[in-house]
């Protein structure tokens, strides 16, 4: 499958989430955010999830859905969701199908070692299913606000 690109529609996507099946066909007519993060229950990922959680009502007011994605299992995601009171679904991508499509798996240095991991990245998709904005190599502080602003601009 060809990697996604700004200005092009996403291909049909299906995956399992903490709230049941994810299918982009069911999101037609609704903007949504896909944010990829490295791992449940780690400091940066927890802060990012909390930031999206704390702005969830503002995204909902725009009819904009939020989905977090990592390679963690649904069981891990459910524990993370329960612990952090996350109101949005988390997508499990253990085979890296979505990670590959969005080209977010990179070689990273962690504790002095080279590891393959998810580069924190976020994608905003419009009502027609077209990728309109992306953030790669995200730094957590202020990021959820930046995505919310982009969603507000999209709605205007």
N, C-alpha and C positions, 0 to 999 in steps of 0.2 A: 504494500500500500504506500502511496506517495505521502511523504510527511506533510503536515498541515502548513498553510502559509496565510499570512494576512491578506484579506481581500477575497479569499476563496472559501466556498462552503466546506464544512466538515463532511467527511464521509459518514455513512450511518455507523453509529457506535452503540455497542451494547456491553454491559458489565453488571456485576453483582455489587450491591451496596448494602449498607446497614439498614436501609429503608426499603429493600426489595430491588427488583431489576431496574437498571438504568438503560434508557433507550432514547437516543436523540430524536427519534421520530415523535415521541410523546412531548417533546419540548418545542415543537414547531410553533411559532408565534410568540415565543417567550425567550427573552435573553437569559443567558446563564454564564456563570463563572466556573472554570475548572482550575483549581489550584493544586499543584503537585508539590509534595513535601517529602523529605527523606524518611522519617520514621515516627510512628506513634510514641507518645510519652517521652519525648526528648525535649530539652529546654526550648530551642527555637521553634520547633514544630508545635509545641503546646502553646506558646505565646501567639503564634500565627493563628492557630485554631481558635483561641480565646478572642483574638481581635476580630475575626470573621463572625464568631458567635455574638460578640457584643454589638455588632453592626447589622446583624441578621434582619432585624425589624426594618431597618432603613432599606436594605436590599429588597425585602418583601414588598415594601411600599412601591417599589419600582417594578414589581412583578419579575424580579431577577432572582433566579435560583442560584445556589452555591453548592458546589461539590468539591470535597477534598479527595485527593487521590495519592495513594502510596502503594508500595509492594506488600504492605502488611496484610495479614489474613483478616477475614471478616470478624473472627473472634477477637483479635487484637483491636480492630477498629471499634467493635461494640464496647469493649472495655474502656477504650479511650473516649468514646462518645459518652458513656455513662459517667465516667470520672469527671469530664469537662462540661457536661450538660450541653452537648452540641446539638443544635436544632436542625442541622442540615445533614444530608447523607455523606458517608465516606465510601469511596469506591476502592475495592480491593483489586489490584493489578499484579498478581504474583508472577504471571508469565511475561510481564512488561509489554503487553500489546499496545496499551494506550501510551505508556512511557515512550515506546519506540516511535509511534505515530507522531507524538509531539516533540520527539528528539530531546528528552530531558535527562536521559541517563548519561553520565559523564564520568571520566576518571577524576577523582578528587583525592586530596591529601587529608587524611584524618589521623591525628596523633602520630604524624610523621610517616605514615604508610599510605601507599597508593591503593585506593579502593574504588570500585564501581558503585556509583550511587546516584540518586536523583538530585539534580540541580533544582533548587527551589525555583519554581516557575508558575506563572499564572496566565490564564487566557480568558478573554472576554469574547463571547459569541453573541451576535445580535439576533433579533426575532426571526430572521430568515435563515439562521444557521450558518452565518458567515463569520469567520474569525476576524474581529475588528481591531483587537489590541492584544499585545503580549508583553509580559515582563519576564525576563530571564535573569538568573543570578540574583534573585531577590534578597534584599535585606529586610528583615521583619519589621523593624520600627517604622511606623507610618504607612506600611504597604497596604493594609486593608482600607485605610482612608483614601489612598490613591486609586485603588480599584473601585471603591464606592463612587468617587468623583467621576471616574470614567463611565460608570454605569449611569450616573445621573446625567452626564453629557449625552449619552446615547439615548436616554429617554426624552431629552429636551427637543 
